Amino acid sequence: MESGLLLVLVVCCQANVIHQPAKPECSCINSFSDSIQNFLGDKNITCQYERLCYVDCDSSCEDVQPAAGITAKEGRCISKLACLPVPDVPVVTDATIYQFYLVVPVTDAPVVTDAPVVTDA
């Protein structure tokens, strides 16, 4: 009886978990790639001359807006942030941390005490 109740609780708890799909990354796409005017969505052109590019409307870019003007269409969005270069971020692994501690001795760290230091003036 107890194992049946436990199974019901586990199933109920798992049913309440909602998995959100990950948002597409903040990167330029060419929403004109299937047209004869595919140059309109070329990120090299739009980023250089308009300082924006077309992105997925569900993109993780914080400044996503619907496209306006002559290129406006439902499901077509733009972003300025997508044109910014992605910085190179070094990948930190356990081996990297271990190498850091081998190079920088921990004994050189300043010592902090709880007691205030009294000096004679």
N, C-alpha and C positions, 0 to 999 in steps of 0.2 A: 504494500500500500504506500509506504513512504517513498519508494523509488519511483512510483507512478506520479506522485505529487511533485517530486523533484523534476521529473521530465517535463511536466506541464509548466512549471515555473521557468525552466530553461528555455522552452519553446516560446513562451510569452515574452520573456525578456529579449530574445533574439528577434522577435517579430517587430519590436518597437524601435530597433536600430535602423536608421535611414542612412543609406550610403549616398552621399552627394558625389556626383562625378566631378573630377578635377576640371577646373576651367582651362581652356586653351591658353598657352603661354602668350605673353605680350610680344608678338612678333608680326611683322608685315606679311600680308598675303596678297596675291593678285586676284582680285575679284572679277577681273576682266580677262582671265586666262583663256576662257572659252569663246572669246569674241575676236573679231578682226581688229578691234582697237585695244589689243592686250597691252599696249604701251601705256595706256591710261592708268594701269595699276602697277606698273613697274616701280618697285620700291626705290631703286637707284635714282629714278627721275623724280618721283613724288617727294621723297625725303630731301633731295638736294634743292628742289625749286619751290616746293610748297611747305616744307618742314613738317610733313605728316604723311601717313600712308594708310592703306586700307587694312583693317584687322577683322578678325572674327568678332561679331557683336557680343559674344559671351566671353571675350578675351579677358585675361587678368589685368590688362592695362587699366590704370586708375582714371584715365581721361577719355574713355571710349564715348564717342558721340555718333549719332546717325549721320551718314554722309549727306551733304547739302548741295544745292545748286544743280548743275547739269548732270552730275554723276549720282544724284540721289536716287535710291531705290530701296525698297523694303529689304531688310537683311544685309544692307551694305553700311559698314561703319568705318570710322577713321580714328586715328590716334596720333598724337605728336610724340608720346613717350616711346612708342614702338620704334621710332627712328633713332633713338639714342643708342650709342654703342653699349654693349653688355660688358661690364668690367670683368677682367680676369680675376676670379676668386680662387686662391689656392685651396686645394683639397687637403684637409687636415686628417691625418690618420693616426692610429696609435703609434705607428713607427715614427711619424713626424714628431709627435709629442715626446716620445722617448729620446729621439735625437736632440731635441731642444734641451731636455734636462741634462743630457750628457755634455752639452756645450756651455750651458749657463748653470754654474753650481748654485744650489739652493742656499748654501752657507753664506753667500754674499748678500742675501736679503737683509733689509734692516730689521732690527729687533725692536719690538714694541712691548712695553711693560704696562701693567695696570696701575702701578703705583706712580704717583707724581714725583718728579725729580725736584728736590729742594737744593737750591744752590745758595751759598753764603754770599751776600752782596756787600 
